[in-house]
Amino acid sequence: MAAVNGTLIVLNDSGTAIALTTSATLNIELDLPDASTKDSSGWAKHILGQKSWSVDLDGLADFETGENVDDLVNYILDRTQVSLEFEPTGTAFSTKGVSYTGTASVASVSIVAANEDTATLSGSFTGDGPLARVAVS
């Protein structure tokens, strides 16, 4: 298995890369509700519950209209959902690979403007419905 340079994996909003992202994390979870009983002999048991997903991102803040700060803040203010794609790019993935897509809501945006430092942005998306796994061809 080959190592993959994280720079080749991008977070897209409706087909357009979110500007100036320095990192993105795709989180996929499965709720495991407790199903232990007195008959479990002291061992924990669980059932397979609901699936969920989210994406966290960090990047440099860009205050131009239509760039990352403006878009992400407007998604919250306007209560707009987005079509997210977490996918590999470049020739290394031209014939094989997988991407993940789904509809999500922006759950939070944080803008940090430290003295004499680069303004940064962080945010999180919460998936609404299924996360689809799509073969890259």
C-alpha positions in Angstrom: 0.0 0.0 0.0 1.5 3.3 -1.0 1.5 6.4 1.2 -0.7 9.2 -0.1 0.3 12.9 0.1 -2.6 14.6 1.9 -2.3 17.6 -0.4 -3.8 15.4 -3.1 -7.0 15.0 -1.2 -9.3 18.1 -1.4 -12.6 19.2 0.1 -15.0 20.4 -2.6 -18.2 22.4 -2.2 -20.4 21.6 -5.2 -17.3 20.8 -7.3 -15.2 23.8 -6.3 -12.3 23.4 -3.8 -12.8 25.3 -0.6 -10.2 28.1 -0.8 -7.0 28.0 1.2 -7.7 24.8 3.1 -4.7 23.5 5.0 -6.3 20.4 6.3 -9.6 18.5 6.2 -10.8 15.6 8.3 -13.6 13.2 7.3 -15.2 11.6 10.3 -17.5 8.6 9.9 -19.2 7.2 12.9 -21.5 4.4 13.9 -23.6 4.7 17.1 -23.4 1.6 19.3 -26.3 1.7 21.8 -25.8 -0.5 24.9 -27.7 -3.8 24.7 -26.3 -5.4 27.9 -28.6 -7.4 30.1 -28.2 -9.4 33.3 -27.8 -12.4 31.0 -24.6 -10.9 29.4 -22.5 -12.4 32.2 -20.8 -9.1 32.9 -19.8 -8.5 29.3 -20.9 -5.3 27.5 -23.1 -5.9 24.4 -24.3 -3.4 21.8 -26.5 -3.1 18.8 -25.5 -1.4 15.5 -27.2 2.0 15.6 -27.3 5.1 13.4 -24.5 6.1 11.1 -23.3 9.7 10.9 -20.5 11.7 9.3 -18.9 15.1 9.5 -16.0 17.1 8.1 -13.6 19.4 10.0 -11.4 21.9 8.2 -8.7 24.3 8.9 -7.2 26.9 6.6 -6.1 30.5 5.9 -8.9 33.1 6.1 -9.8 34.9 2.9 -12.3 37.7 3.3 -12.9 38.3 -0.5 -16.5 37.8 -1.6 -17.1 34.2 -2.6 -14.0 32.9 -0.9 -13.9 30.7 2.2 -14.9 33.1 5.0 -17.8 34.7 3.1 -19.2 31.5 1.8 -19.0 29.5 5.0 -20.5 32.4 7.1 -23.3 32.9 4.5 -24.1 29.1 4.6 -24.9 29.5 8.3 -26.7 32.9 8.1 -28.8 31.7 5.1 -29.3 28.1 6.5 -28.0 26.7 3.3 -26.9 23.1 2.9 -23.9 22.2 0.7 -22.9 19.3 -1.5 -19.5 18.2 -0.1 -16.9 16.0 -1.8 -13.9 14.6 0.0 -11.8 13.3 -2.9 -8.4 12.6 -4.3 -7.1 14.6 -7.2 -4.2 14.4 -9.6 -2.8 11.8 -11.9 -2.1 9.4 -9.0 -5.8 8.7 -8.8 -6.7 8.9 -12.5 -7.6 5.2 -12.9 -8.4 4.0 -9.3 -9.5 5.3 -6.0 -12.5 6.4 -4.1 -14.2 9.7 -3.1 -16.9 10.4 -0.5 -19.8 12.7 -1.2 -22.9 13.9 0.6 -25.1 16.8 1.7 -24.1 18.7 4.8 -24.8 21.8 6.9 -22.1 24.1 8.2 -22.2 23.6 11.9 -19.6 26.1 12.9 -17.0 28.6 11.6 -14.2 30.2 13.7 -12.0 33.0 12.5 -8.8 33.7 14.4 -7.0 37.0 13.8 -4.0 36.9 16.1 -1.7 39.9 16.4 1.1 39.9 13.7 0.1 36.4 12.5 -1.8 34.9 9.6 -5.6 35.0 9.9 -6.9 31.5 10.1 -10.3 29.8 9.7 -11.7 26.5 11.1 -15.1 25.1 10.5 -17.1 21.9 10.7 -19.8 20.4 8.6 -22.4 17.9 9.8 -23.7 15.4 7.2 -27.4 15.3 6.5 -28.3 11.8 5.2 -26.0 9.3 3.6 -22.4 9.6 2.7 -21.8 8.0 -0.7 -18.6 6.2 -1.7 -17.9 6.8 -5.3 -15.2 5.1 -7.4 -12.8 7.5 -9.1 -12.2 6.7 -12.7 
